[in-house]
Amino acid sequence: MNIKKQFIDGAWVASESGAVREIINPFNQEVIAKVAESDESDTKAAIAAARKAFDDGDWASTPAIERGGLVRRIAELIERDREELAELESIDTGKTVEESRWDMDDIAGVFRYFADMADKDGGEIIESPIPNSTSRVVHEPVGVCGQITPWNYPLLQASWKLAPALAAGNTLVMKPSEITPLTSIKVFELMEEAGVPAGVVNLVLGPGNSVGAELSENNDVDLISFTGGIETGKRIMQAASSNVKNLALELGGKNPNIVFADAAFETAVDQAMNAVFFHAGQICSAGTRLIVEDSIHDNFVEALVERVKKIKLGNGFDASTQMGPLISEDHLNKVIQYVENGKKEGATVAVGGDRPEEPELQNGFFYLPTVLTDCTTDMSVVQDEGFGPVITVEKFSTEEEAVRLANDSIYGLSGGVFTNDIAKAERCVAKMRMGTVWINDVNLYFPQAPWGGYKQSGIGRELGKTGLEEYQETKHIFQNLKPESVNWF
Ligand code: NAD
């Protein structure tokens, strides 16, 4: 089996230590790839290459229209290799190939969006209050960007960082999750094919506590953009204080989904499932906290449970599979413990709550889709992210109570409201402290709209106009057209 390498200064290189990591298929634990395991010295070399390319190279001053053209070329190559990328993503994460195909289309869309934006920002002329002067604002790249991504949507999360960073003229070092590096490696091959200059994009492969920590601390990195868990995010914030780096954090979520009695019942049941069971619930915006009006609670839970029982688990490469395995044994054990804690605290398992029994699923990290009822906001299953196919159900009787329950969280990534009363929906949305709120929908995002969290769900916004702005510095340029001595001193 070939060992996949790091990409540093335009070349594919083995790690200095020679260390190698095996990448596992979570469906059957087979080794699907071997990749070079970077460490601090590899990371320093990658940062030095990105620094040199930014300080001495032409990329930052390349006309924005040309940078945009190159980002568009990357989108075209992703579209060309869509099927190969989708299959790589599925074998690495366990998700169904159909979900991975949607991801690849979204990813190409993200590159196209930022390609189009690259040359649309001509800065701003300010009306100067000083006679005989001009005043203007220009946007410039931040410099060397460190980019750290999680395992749940490996290439999608990478695309939200790579495309705007390149469009804005930065250089970068990316570290994908050590568990799921395969599609990121492939996209670096495509960026090389597209003609991205040497040193502009660099890829290191390895664990967070060495490679990620070096990226976060290193004084030659100007910006760190991180997607992952809250605890890692806090460590990165501390490390980034070494040289007061720009910081963009997309952290976790524990997302409420409020269902009022007047909502379209079948649609709300269907969407409550879509909110949480895609990719086995390993979605930052998964609607894991179902908050249902008491008058329909019992019927709603009954209908939900009936449908959840029918979810088909299996190999993501089998067209009939609706839900794949969890990412790793470690993560499976966390989800098992999370549900056990919920049971001890008084939650009732309405369906699931265990591993499946089918012999063909025993080698994979499977957990049954699970509905927990009798939940209250003081329980850890309602407060902690969990990140598995588990939904908790709470009851409410008034609009105010629904909003209070929804906001009772350290997270503020996303939320949903299902009702046919639009005024009521708008009243709730105005009070919900989350970066994205859906009315009569769940989990929808697109490149044109900003994405990010309130509270401990993060700092900054990816996607949309703000997604480009994260990778830009703002410079004010004042010019005196009639310089004269002031004669104060
Ligand atoms: P994680 O925090 O364990 O790891 C994320 C990345 O950080 C990995 O590449 C890891 O190697 C690296 N890392 C770990 N320790 C580090 C350190 N000390 N310094 C620097 N880097 C370090 O998260 P995960 O388990 O890979 O992903 C799941 C989490 O990601 C969930 O909490 C989920 O909600 C979150 N997430 C958020 C969004 C969003 O848009 N807000 C999107 C996807 C995932």
Residues whose N, C-alpha, C, O or C-beta is under 5 A from the ligand:
A	BS01	NAD	I148 T149 P150 W151 K175 P176 S177 E178 G206 P207 G208 N209 G212 A213 T227 G228 G229 I230 T232 R235 E250 L251 G252 G253 C284 S457
